[in-house]
Amino acid sequence: MGSPMSDPYQRYVDALTPGVSAERLLRYRRPADTDALDALARYAWNMALAEALYPALQCIEIALRNSLHTAVAAAGGQPQWLTTTPSALVNREAIKVAEAVQALARQTKPITAGRLIAELNFGFWTSLLDRRYEPALWPALLKASFPHMPRRRRTRQELSKRFIEIRHLRNRVFHHEPIWHWRDLPQQHVNLSEALAWINPALATAVGAIDRFSTIYGSGAAPLRAQLEPVARTP
Protein backbone atom coordinates (compact mmCIF):
# COMPACT_ATOMS: atom_id res chain seq x y z
CA MET A 1 0.00 0.00 0.00
CA GLY A 2 1.23 3.50 -0.74
CA SER A 3 2.48 5.72 2.05
CA PRO A 4 0.01 8.07 3.81
CA MET A 5 1.79 11.04 2.20
CA SER A 6 1.19 9.72 -1.34
CA ASP A 7 -2.24 8.23 -0.79
CA PRO A 8 -4.96 10.66 -1.93
CA TYR A 9 -7.62 8.70 -0.07
CA GLN A 10 -6.01 8.28 3.34
CA ARG A 11 -7.44 11.40 4.95
CA TYR A 12 -10.95 10.47 3.89
CA VAL A 13 -10.62 6.89 5.14
CA ASP A 14 -9.10 8.17 8.40
CA ALA A 15 -12.08 10.51 8.84
CA LEU A 16 -14.69 7.78 8.50
CA THR A 17 -12.78 5.06 10.36
CA PRO A 18 -14.13 6.01 13.84
CA GLY A 19 -17.64 5.36 12.54
CA VAL A 20 -16.71 1.89 11.29
CA SER A 21 -13.86 1.11 13.74
CA ALA A 22 -10.26 0.49 12.75
CA GLU A 23 -10.54 -3.13 13.85
CA ARG A 24 -13.48 -3.80 11.55
CA LEU A 25 -11.96 -2.03 8.58
CA LEU A 26 -8.69 -3.91 9.06
CA ARG A 27 -10.53 -7.14 8.17
CA TYR A 28 -11.00 -5.81 4.63
CA ARG A 29 -7.35 -4.89 3.97
CA ARG A 30 -4.99 -7.04 1.91
CA PRO A 31 -1.19 -6.88 1.54
CA ALA A 32 -1.43 -6.07 -2.17
CA ASP A 33 -3.69 -3.03 -1.65
CA THR A 34 -2.56 0.02 -3.61
CA ASP A 35 -4.13 2.59 -1.30
CA ALA A 36 -6.52 3.05 1.62
CA LEU A 37 -9.58 3.03 -0.62
CA ASP A 38 -9.18 -0.65 -1.56
CA ALA A 39 -10.29 -1.84 1.90
CA LEU A 40 -13.19 0.61 1.96
CA ALA A 41 -14.31 -0.60 -1.46
CA ARG A 42 -14.36 -4.18 -0.18
CA TYR A 43 -16.35 -3.04 2.83
CA ALA A 44 -18.88 -1.45 0.48
CA TRP A 45 -18.91 -4.59 -1.67
CA ASN A 46 -19.65 -6.66 1.41
CA MET A 47 -22.64 -4.41 2.16
CA ALA A 48 -23.85 -4.80 -1.42
CA LEU A 49 -23.57 -8.59 -1.20
CA ALA A 50 -25.51 -8.62 2.07
CA GLU A 51 -28.19 -6.43 0.49
CA ALA A 52 -28.39 -8.77 -2.51
CA LEU A 53 -28.85 -11.80 -0.26
CA TYR A 54 -31.51 -10.17 1.89
CA PRO A 55 -34.61 -11.04 -0.22
CA ALA A 56 -33.83 -14.77 -0.24
CA LEU A 57 -32.85 -14.80 3.43
CA GLN A 58 -35.98 -12.94 4.46
CA CYS A 59 -38.28 -15.15 2.41
CA ILE A 60 -36.75 -18.45 3.50
CA GLU A 61 -37.08 -17.47 7.16
CA ILE A 62 -40.74 -16.62 6.73
CA ALA A 63 -41.46 -19.62 4.49
CA LEU A 64 -39.76 -22.09 6.83
CA ARG A 65 -41.62 -21.01 9.94
CA ASN A 66 -44.97 -20.92 8.13
CA SER A 67 -44.45 -24.33 6.54
CA LEU A 68 -43.33 -26.01 9.76
CA HIS A 69 -46.14 -24.44 11.75
CA THR A 70 -48.78 -25.48 9.21
CA ALA A 71 -47.46 -29.06 9.02
CA VAL A 72 -47.32 -29.56 12.79
CA ALA A 73 -50.71 -27.90 13.36
CA ALA A 74 -52.39 -30.02 10.67
CA ALA A 75 -50.85 -33.27 11.88
CA GLY A 76 -52.04 -32.80 15.44
CA GLY A 77 -55.19 -30.81 14.74
CA GLN A 78 -53.84 -28.11 17.05
CA PRO A 79 -53.45 -24.59 15.54
CA GLN A 80 -52.08 -23.47 18.92
CA TRP A 81 -49.60 -26.37 19.20
CA LEU A 82 -46.81 -24.06 20.32
CA THR A 83 -48.54 -23.45 23.65
CA THR A 84 -50.64 -26.57 24.17
CA THR A 85 -49.78 -29.34 26.60
CA PRO A 86 -48.42 -31.91 26.36
CA SER A 87 -45.93 -30.17 24.11
CA ALA A 88 -43.97 -31.61 21.20
CA LEU A 89 -41.15 -29.25 22.15
CA VAL A 90 -38.15 -30.17 24.25
CA ASN A 91 -36.85 -27.92 27.00
CA ARG A 92 -34.72 -25.48 25.01
CA GLU A 93 -37.44 -24.66 22.50
CA ALA A 94 -40.18 -24.74 25.14
CA ILE A 95 -38.27 -22.03 27.02
CA LYS A 96 -38.04 -19.91 23.87
CA VAL A 97 -41.80 -20.18 23.38
CA ALA A 98 -42.40 -19.14 27.00
CA GLU A 99 -40.10 -16.14 26.50
CA ALA A 100 -41.93 -15.19 23.30
CA VAL A 101 -45.28 -15.36 25.11
CA GLN A 102 -43.90 -13.10 27.84
CA ALA A 103 -42.54 -10.64 25.26
CA LEU A 104 -45.96 -10.36 23.60
CA ALA A 105 -47.63 -9.97 26.98
CA ARG A 106 -45.28 -7.10 27.87
CA GLN A 107 -46.33 -5.40 24.64
CA THR A 108 -50.00 -6.05 25.58
CA LYS A 109 -50.50 -7.91 22.31
CA PRO A 110 -52.88 -10.86 21.99
CA ILE A 111 -51.10 -14.23 22.03
CA THR A 112 -52.22 -15.36 18.59
CA ALA A 113 -50.55 -18.10 16.57
CA GLY A 114 -49.44 -15.60 13.92
CA ARG A 115 -47.81 -13.25 16.41
CA LEU A 116 -46.12 -16.09 18.24
CA ILE A 117 -44.74 -17.58 15.03
CA ALA A 118 -43.24 -14.22 14.07
CA GLU A 119 -41.81 -13.65 17.56
CA LEU A 120 -39.77 -16.86 17.46
CA ASN A 121 -36.42 -16.44 15.73
CA PHE A 122 -34.88 -18.37 12.86
CA GLY A 123 -32.75 -20.38 15.27
CA PHE A 124 -35.89 -21.72 16.93
CA TRP A 125 -37.37 -22.95 13.67
CA THR A 126 -34.17 -24.50 12.34
CA SER A 127 -33.67 -26.27 15.69
CA LEU A 128 -36.86 -28.23 15.00
CA LEU A 129 -34.84 -30.07 12.34
CA ASP A 130 -32.54 -31.50 15.03
CA ARG A 131 -32.38 -35.22 15.75
CA ARG A 132 -34.03 -34.43 19.09
CA TYR A 133 -37.34 -34.16 17.21
CA GLU A 134 -37.29 -37.73 15.96
CA PRO A 135 -39.82 -39.32 16.03
CA ALA A 136 -42.08 -36.53 17.33
CA LEU A 137 -41.91 -34.63 14.02
CA TRP A 138 -39.64 -36.57 11.67
CA PRO A 139 -39.83 -38.30 9.31
CA ALA A 140 -43.63 -38.09 9.38
CA LEU A 141 -43.81 -34.37 8.52
CA LEU A 142 -41.04 -34.19 5.92
CA LYS A 143 -43.31 -34.17 2.87
CA ALA A 144 -45.80 -31.75 4.38
CA SER A 145 -43.05 -29.33 5.43
CA PHE A 146 -40.89 -29.58 2.30
CA PRO A 147 -43.31 -30.75 -0.39
CA HIS A 148 -41.09 -29.91 -3.36
CA MET A 149 -37.85 -31.39 -2.14
CA PRO A 150 -36.80 -34.40 -4.26
CA ARG A 151 -37.99 -37.54 -2.51
CA ARG A 152 -34.60 -39.28 -2.68
CA ARG A 153 -33.02 -36.37 -0.78
CA ARG A 154 -35.86 -35.60 1.60
CA THR A 155 -34.30 -36.55 4.92
CA ARG A 156 -34.13 -34.75 8.22
CA GLN A 157 -30.33 -35.05 8.16
CA GLU A 158 -29.96 -33.25 4.84
CA LEU A 159 -32.44 -30.57 5.83
CA SER A 160 -30.72 -29.96 9.14
CA LYS A 161 -27.33 -29.62 7.45
CA ARG A 162 -28.71 -27.23 4.81
CA PHE A 163 -30.49 -24.99 7.30
CA ILE A 164 -27.51 -24.84 9.65
CA GLU A 165 -25.54 -23.49 6.69
CA ILE A 166 -28.29 -21.00 5.87
CA ARG A 167 -28.57 -19.89 9.49
CA HIS A 168 -24.83 -19.26 9.62
CA LEU A 169 -24.98 -17.17 6.45
CA ARG A 170 -28.05 -15.33 7.72
CA ASN A 171 -26.37 -14.49 11.02
CA ARG A 172 -23.25 -13.19 9.28
CA VAL A 173 -25.34 -10.98 7.02
CA PHE A 174 -27.67 -9.70 9.75
CA HIS A 175 -24.77 -9.01 12.12
CA HIS A 176 -22.81 -7.10 9.47
CA GLU A 177 -19.88 -9.50 9.30
CA PRO A 178 -17.59 -10.14 6.29
CA ILE A 179 -18.80 -12.65 3.72
CA TRP A 180 -17.09 -11.29 0.59
CA HIS A 181 -14.06 -13.56 1.04
CA TRP A 182 -16.01 -16.84 1.32
CA ARG A 183 -14.96 -18.91 -1.66
CA ASP A 184 -18.17 -20.92 -1.56
CA LEU A 185 -20.46 -17.88 -1.31
CA PRO A 186 -21.91 -18.39 -4.84
CA GLN A 187 -22.69 -22.03 -3.95
CA GLN A 188 -24.29 -20.95 -0.70
CA HIS A 189 -26.49 -18.59 -2.70
CA VAL A 190 -27.51 -21.50 -4.94
CA ASN A 191 -28.20 -23.66 -1.89
CA LEU A 192 -30.31 -20.93 -0.32
CA SER A 193 -32.43 -20.53 -3.44
CA GLU A 194 -32.83 -24.30 -3.78
CA ALA A 195 -33.98 -24.67 -0.17
CA LEU A 196 -36.61 -21.96 -0.67
CA ALA A 197 -37.89 -23.83 -3.74
CA TRP A 198 -38.21 -27.00 -1.63
CA ILE A 199 -40.81 -25.16 0.42
CA ASN A 200 -42.50 -22.88 -2.10
CA PRO A 201 -41.40 -22.78 -5.77
CA ALA A 202 -43.59 -19.77 -6.58
CA LEU A 203 -41.95 -17.72 -3.84
CA ALA A 204 -38.51 -18.87 -5.01
CA THR A 205 -39.37 -17.71 -8.54
CA ALA A 206 -40.46 -14.30 -7.26
CA VAL A 207 -37.20 -13.90 -5.34
CA GLY A 208 -35.25 -15.04 -8.39
CA ALA A 209 -36.87 -12.31 -10.48
CA ILE A 210 -35.40 -9.58 -8.28
CA ASP A 211 -32.22 -11.38 -7.22
CA ARG A 212 -29.05 -9.40 -7.99
CA PHE A 213 -26.52 -11.53 -6.14
CA SER A 214 -24.73 -13.06 -9.14
CA THR A 215 -24.26 -9.63 -10.75
CA ILE A 216 -23.00 -8.02 -7.54
CA TYR A 217 -20.66 -10.91 -6.77
CA GLY A 218 -19.36 -11.20 -10.32
CA SER A 219 -18.58 -7.49 -10.55
CA GLY A 220 -16.37 -7.52 -7.46
CA ALA A 221 -15.38 -4.41 -5.54
CA ALA A 222 -14.27 -2.36 -8.57
CA PRO A 223 -17.65 -0.67 -9.29
CA LEU A 224 -17.96 0.31 -5.62
CA ARG A 225 -14.47 1.78 -5.66
CA ALA A 226 -15.34 3.81 -8.75
CA GLN A 227 -18.37 5.25 -6.94
CA LEU A 228 -16.32 6.10 -3.86
CA GLU A 229 -13.36 7.72 -5.63
CA PRO A 230 -15.00 11.12 -6.35
CA VAL A 231 -16.06 11.63 -2.73
CA ALA A 232 -12.92 10.14 -1.19
CA ARG A 233 -10.26 12.11 -3.07
CA THR A 234 -8.86 14.92 -0.95
CA PRO A 235 -7.50 18.23 -2.38
VENFENDA-V906303 format. One line per field, one symbol per residue. ss: DSSP state (H for helix, E for strand, C for the rest). psi: psi as a letter, one per 20 degrees, with the letter a starting at -180 (. if undefined). burial: 1 if it has 16 or more other C-alpha atoms within 10 Angstrom, else 0. A space follows every 50 residues. Layout:
ss=???
psi=???
burial=???
//
This chain:
ss=CCCCCCCCCHHHHHHHHHHHCHHHHHCCCCCCCCCCHHHHHHHHHHHHHH HHHHHHHHHHHHHHHHHHHHHHHHHHCCCCCCCCCCCCCCHHHHHHHHHH HHHHHHCCCCCCHHHHHHHCCHHHHHHCCCHHHECCCECCCHHHHCCCCC HHHCCHHHHHHHHHHHHHHHHHHHCCCCCCCCCCHHHHHHHHHHHHHHHC HHHHHHHHHHCCHHHHHHHCCHHHHHHHHHHHCCC
psi=qrqhhioiiggghhhighhhphgghhijqqhjqhahhgghhhghggghgg ghigghgghhgggghgggggggghhiknhkhhjqqqqiqrgghhghgghg ghghghjkqqmrgghgghhprhhghhhijqhijpjghqjhjgghhmhjpp hhinqhghgggghggghggghggijkqpihiohjghhhgghghghhhhgn hghhggghhjpjghggghhaighhghhhghhipq.
burial=00000011111010001000000010011000001111111111111111 01111110111111111110110000001111100001100011011001 10010000001000011011010111111100100011001111111110 00011100110111011011001000111100000001101111111111 10110010001110011001100110010001000
//
